[in-house]
Amino acid sequence: DSGVTQTPKHLITATGQRVTLRCSPRSGDLSVYWYQQSLDQGLQFLIQYYNGEERAKGNILERFSAQQFPDLHSELNLSSLELGDSALYFCASSSPRNPAEQFFGPGTRLTVL
Amino acid sequence: DAKTTQPTSMDCAEGRAANLPCNHSTISGNEYVYWYRQIHSQGPQYIIHGLKNNETNEMASLIITEDRKSSTLILPHATLRDTAVYYCIPLSRGSQGNLIFGKGTKLSVKP
């Protein structure tokens, strides 16, 4: 158990819809990262937040957005969903002492029909 | 960040040492080498990292060549639970920590 929680575990929705994925970091970690893992693209970094502020952006689509709240939990919002958005979405957290030593949650499996 | 080359797949007998190589010939002086693994569809798991000295922790050992162009992750006594995809990731000191995962090595530990 990494200490990072993600909800929901599974999500099935239709094209065009909007969903929100939630992540709670490990206690004391200020950074939250979101990654997407699809069959054809592998694991890809999407976005990072540090103590409520966006710190880095990767291959995140404009239809996707994220935020980190004062209690440090984070949400990833995916809108106008397409079939190709079906993937595993992982959240990770880390401490400022070693940002690259990340603790990953169990992931949310999104299926877009 | 430096590019990496890892074998697509490797097999290892249970109880034997698993040696997973990674070539990172373009690594720069301030880049660490991080190793992660992903057991089927679970979240990736941090294993170990190093800069130039060999490192060991409770999970594995990391051997980095003197020229730093390659490294080897060693699982001393592989178990079936070590079957996973292993990723070698160079990352510069001071980085925000955005991990760039390549294709990794699929390690299969066989009884």
HADDOCK unambig.tbl for C-alpha pairs under 7 A between the chains (distance, minus, plus):
assign (segid A and resid 43 and name CA) (segid B and resid 101 and name CA) 5.93 0.50 0.50
assign (segid A and resid 44 and name CA) (segid B and resid 100 and name CA) 6.84 0.50 0.50
assign (segid A and resid 44 and name CA) (segid B and resid 101 and name CA) 6.86 0.50 0.50
assign (segid A and resid 45 and name CA) (segid B and resid 98 and name CA) 6.51 0.50 0.50
assign (segid A and resid 45 and name CA) (segid B and resid 99 and name CA) 6.63 0.50 0.50
assign (segid A and resid 45 and name CA) (segid B and resid 100 and name CA) 6.75 0.50 0.50
assign (segid A and resid 90 and name CA) (segid B and resid 43 and name CA) 6.65 0.50 0.50
assign (segid A and resid 99 and name CA) (segid B and resid 96 and name CA) 6.18 0.50 0.50
assign (segid A and resid 99 and name CA) (segid B and resid 97 and name CA) 4.88 0.50 0.50
assign (segid A and resid 100 and name CA) (segid B and resid 97 and name CA) 4.27 0.50 0.50
assign (segid A and resid 101 and name CA) (segid B and resid 46 and name CA) 6.25 0.50 0.50
assign (segid A and resid 102 and name CA) (segid B and resid 46 and name CA) 6.54 0.50 0.50
assign (segid A and resid 103 and name CA) (segid B and resid 45 and name CA) 6.76 0.50 0.50
assign (segid A and resid 104 and name CA) (segid B and resid 43 and name CA) 5.21 0.50 0.50
assign (segid A and resid 104 and name CA) (segid B and resid 44 and name CA) 6.03 0.50 0.50
assign (segid A and resid 104 and name CA) (segid B and resid 45 and name CA) 6.76 0.50 0.50
assign (segid A and resid 105 and name CA) (segid B and resid 43 and name CA) 5.71 0.50 0.50
assign (segid A and resid 106 and name CA) (segid B and resid 42 and name CA) 5.71 0.50 0.50
assign (segid A and resid 106 and name CA) (segid B and resid 43 and name CA) 5.09 0.50 0.50
assign (segid A and resid 107 and name CA) (segid B and resid 43 and name CA) 6.33 0.50 0.50
